Amino acid sequence: MDDPEPGRRFTDITGELIEIGVAQWRVLPASGAVVTIEAAAVVAARPIPPKPTPFSEILELERLLAATWPAIESAELGGWLLRYAEGFSRRANSVLALTAPPGGTDAAIAAVTAWYGERGARPLVSLAGGVAKRLDEELAARGWEAEAETAVMTKALEPVEYKGEARIVHEPSAALLEQVGRGRPEVAARIFGSGPDRGYAEIRRDGSLAARGRGAIAGDTVAITNIGTLPAFRRQGLGTEILHALEAWGYETGARRAALQVETDNEAAIAMYGRLGYAERYRYRYRGPAS
């Protein structure tokens, strides 16, 4: 066909295609600012394989996520962070190992094993993406078993006016701690924290905490965790409502990125978050000695 505008120039936009609509497309470039394009203006499109996530991004995000989920007790070992929280969650009871092991792997693992042994705990090491590839291989050679592979997914936040029924409070309620505390609500309360950089989204129905979720701010990121709905209220979209409320609160509180951590065997959740605009950036897993 003849070009209705002879001589016009085309513009390329490279990024993650996060929405394809009848009227418009939305692209997330590396700059982080979402670009909206009129669908009628699109002349051609082609897939480009994703670039590996830079180590610098993995290191930054791992440190920010760790700050939003602080252990009750911690200790520095070179560049490693040893964390203990009486068994509540792997994240708060594992070593954050983002650098080469201090003094060599043998010495570091001996120190880690002794530290957790003093607390009656099994040592676990968190291994993030390609950053920890060599350490992962060394621990595997020692017979340490891999477990709980987890995808870290992020989404650029935009200003939105939230008008749903979820309400944000800055301290976890007793009902929320009972639902997510795994029998140790007092330990969960110490890890979760309270204050202006903590947001707890709640939807209450019939006198019950029907749905809930937690947001925690570190740097430019809101880490969203513990989204859940009571069985009697499922399949009503309440979990998505909680997520949107926490995203809006995070943006208002200064975050420009939301982050989720989802175990990779939960394929339905990963697919759902993908539809909601989240993209996987990297994966991490844990290794510990055979039980």
BELQUITA-V958515 format. One record per residue. N is the residue number from 0. RES is the residue in one letter. PHI is phi as a letter, one per 20 degrees, with the letter a starting at -180 (* if undefined). D_LAST is the distance of its C-alpha to the last C-alpha in Angstrom with 1 decimal. Layout:
N;RES;PHI;D_LAST / N;RES;PHI;D_LAST
//
This chain:
0;M;*;68.3 / 1;D;f;70.4 / 2;D;f;68.6 / 3;P;f;70.1 / 4;E;c;69.7 / 5;P;g;70.8 / 6;G;n;69.5 / 7;R;f;66.7 / 8;R;d;63.5 / 9;F;d;60.0 / 10;T;d;57.0 / 11;D;e;53.5 / 12;I;c;50.5 / 13;T;d;47.1 / 14;G;r;44.0 / 15;E;e;41.5 / 16;L;f;43.5 / 17;I;d;42.2 / 18;E;b;45.0 / 19;I;c;47.5 / 20;G;d;50.2 / 21;V;f;53.7 / 22;A;e;55.3 / 23;Q;b;53.0 / 24;W;d;49.9 / 25;R;c;47.6 / 26;V;c;46.0 / 27;L;d;43.6 / 28;P;f;44.6 / 29;A;f;42.6 / 30;S;f;44.8 / 31;G;n;43.0 / 32;A;e;46.3 / 33;V;f;46.5 / 34;V;d;49.7 / 35;T;d;51.4 / 36;I;c;53.6 / 37;E;f;56.2 / 38;A;g;55.2 / 39;A;f;58.8 / 40;A;e;58.7 / 41;V;f;55.8 / 42;V;e;57.4 / 43;A;b;54.4 / 44;A;b;50.6 / 45;R;b;48.0 / 46;P;f;44.2 / 47;I;c;42.9 / 48;P;g;39.3 / 49;P;f;37.3 / 50;K;f;37.0 / 51;P;g;33.7 / 52;T;f;32.8 / 53;P;f;33.9 / 54;F;g;31.4 / 55;S;f;33.6 / 56;E;f;33.0 / 57;I;f;29.2 / 58;L;f;29.3 / 59;E;f;31.7 / 60;L;f;30.0 / 61;E;f;26.6 / 62;R;f;28.3 / 63;L;f;30.3 / 64;L;f;27.4 / 65;A;f;25.5 / 66;A;f;28.8 / 67;T;e;28.9 / 68;W;c;25.4 / 69;P;f;25.5 / 70;A;f;22.8 / 71;I;f;24.0 / 72;E;c;23.3 / 73;S;b;23.2 / 74;A;b;24.0 / 75;E;e;25.4 / 76;L;c;24.2 / 77;G;m;26.9 / 78;G;e;26.7 / 79;W;e;23.1 / 80;L;d;22.6 / 81;L;e;19.8 / 82;R;c;19.5 / 83;Y;b;18.3 / 84;A;b;19.4 / 85;E;l;17.8 / 86;G;n;15.1 / 87;F;e;17.8 / 88;S;m;17.0 / 89;R;f;14.9 / 90;R;g;18.2 / 91;A;e;19.0 / 92;N;c;15.7 / 93;S;b;15.3 / 94;V;e;17.4 / 95;L;e;20.5 / 96;A;d;21.1 / 97;L;d;24.5 / 98;T;c;26.0 / 99;A;f;25.6 / 100;P;f;23.2 / 101;P;f;25.4 / 102;G;m;26.3 / 103;G;n;24.3 / 104;T;f;20.7 / 105;D;g;19.8 / 106;A;f;21.4 / 107;A;f;20.1 / 108;I;f;16.4 / 109;A;f;17.1 / 110;A;f;18.9 / 111;V;f;16.2 / 112;T;f;13.5 / 113;A;f;16.3 / 114;W;f;17.4 / 115;Y;f;14.3 / 116;G;f;13.6 / 117;E;f;17.2 / 118;R;d;16.4 / 119;G;m;13.4 / 120;A;d;11.4 / 121;R;e;8.3 / 122;P;f;10.5 / 123;L;c;11.3 / 124;V;c;14.4 / 125;S;e;16.8 / 126;L;c;18.7 / 127;A;e;22.1 / 128;G;l;24.1 / 129;G;f;25.9 / 130;V;g;25.9 / 131;A;d;22.5 / 132;K;g;22.8 / 133;R;f;22.9 / 134;L;f;20.0 / 135;D;g;17.9 / 136;E;f;19.0 / 137;E;f;18.3 / 138;L;f;14.7 / 139;A;f;14.3 / 140;A;f;16.2 / 141;R;e;13.7 / 142;G;n;10.9 / 143;W;f;9.5 / 144;E;e;8.9 / 145;A;e;11.6 / 146;E;b;11.7 / 147;A;l;14.6 / 148;E;f;17.5 / 149;T;c;20.4 / 150;A;e;24.2 / 151;V;e;26.4 / 152;M;d;29.8 / 153;T;c;33.1 / 154;K;b;36.6 / 155;A;f;39.8 / 156;L;e;41.3 / 157;E;c;45.0 / 158;P;f;47.2 / 159;V;c;47.3 / 160;E;e;48.9 / 161;Y;e;46.5 / 162;K;c;48.3 / 163;G;e;45.7 / 164;E;e;44.8 / 165;A;f;41.6 / 166;R;d;42.2 / 167;I;d;40.5 / 168;V;c;39.8 / 169;H;d;38.5 / 170;E;b;36.3 / 171;P;f;33.6 / 172;S;f;35.1 / 173;A;f;33.7 / 174;A;f;33.4 / 175;L;f;31.4 / 176;L;f;29.0 / 177;E;f;28.6 / 178;Q;f;27.9 / 179;V;d;25.3 / 180;G;f;24.0 / 181;R;l;21.1 / 182;G;n;22.4 / 183;R;c;22.9 / 184;P;f;26.2 / 185;E;f;27.1 / 186;V;f;24.2 / 187;A;g;24.9 / 188;A;f;28.5 / 189;R;f;27.9 / 190;I;f;25.9 / 191;F;f;28.4 / 192;G;m;31.5 / 193;S;b;35.1 / 194;G;p;38.3 / 195;P;f;40.4 / 196;D;e;37.5 / 197;R;c;35.4 / 198;G;c;36.5 / 199;Y;d;35.3 / 200;A;e;36.9 / 201;E;c;37.7 / 202;I;c;39.5 / 203;R;d;40.7 / 204;R;b;42.3 / 205;D;l;43.6 / 206;G;m;42.3 / 207;S;d;38.7 / 208;L;f;36.6 / 209;A;f;36.6 / 210;A;b;34.9 / 211;R;b;33.5 / 212;G;a;32.0 / 213;R;c;31.5 / 214;G;c;33.1 / 215;A;c;32.7 / 216;I;e;35.0 / 217;A;b;34.3 / 218;G;l;37.0 / 219;D;e;38.4 / 220;T;c;35.3 / 221;V;d;34.4 / 222;A;e;30.8 / 223;I;d;30.7 / 224;T;c;27.7 / 225;N;l;27.1 / 226;I;f;29.8 / 227;G;a;29.8 / 228;T;c;32.3 / 229;L;f;32.6 / 230;P;g;32.7 / 231;A;f;36.4 / 232;F;d;37.3 / 233;R;f;35.5 / 234;R;m;37.4 / 235;Q;c;40.0 / 236;G;m;39.0 / 237;L;f;37.9 / 238;G;f;34.7 / 239;T;f;37.0 / 240;E;f;39.4 / 241;I;f;36.8 / 242;L;f;35.9 / 243;H;f;39.6 / 244;A;f;40.2 / 245;L;f;37.5 / 246;E;f;38.8 / 247;A;f;42.3 / 248;W;f;41.3 / 249;G;g;39.3 / 250;Y;f;42.4 / 251;E;f;44.7 / 252;T;e;42.5 / 253;G;o;42.7 / 254;A;f;39.8 / 255;R;c;40.8 / 256;R;b;37.5 / 257;A;d;34.9 / 258;A;c;31.2 / 259;L;c;28.5 / 260;Q;c;24.8 / 261;V;c;23.8 / 262;E;f;20.6 / 263;T;f;21.9 / 264;D;f;21.1 / 265;N;e;23.7 / 266;E;f;26.6 / 267;A;f;29.2 / 268;A;f;28.6 / 269;I;f;28.8 / 270;A;f;32.0 / 271;M;f;33.5 / 272;Y;f;33.0 / 273;G;f;34.5 / 274;R;f;37.5 / 275;L;e;37.8 / 276;G;o;38.2 / 277;Y;e;34.7 / 278;A;c;33.7 / 279;E;f;30.4 / 280;R;d;30.4 / 281;Y;a;27.1 / 282;R;c;23.4 / 283;Y;c;20.3 / 284;R;b;16.6 / 285;Y;d;13.5 / 286;R;c;11.2 / 287;G;b;8.2 / 288;P;f;6.2 / 289;A;g;3.8 / 290;S;f;0.0
//
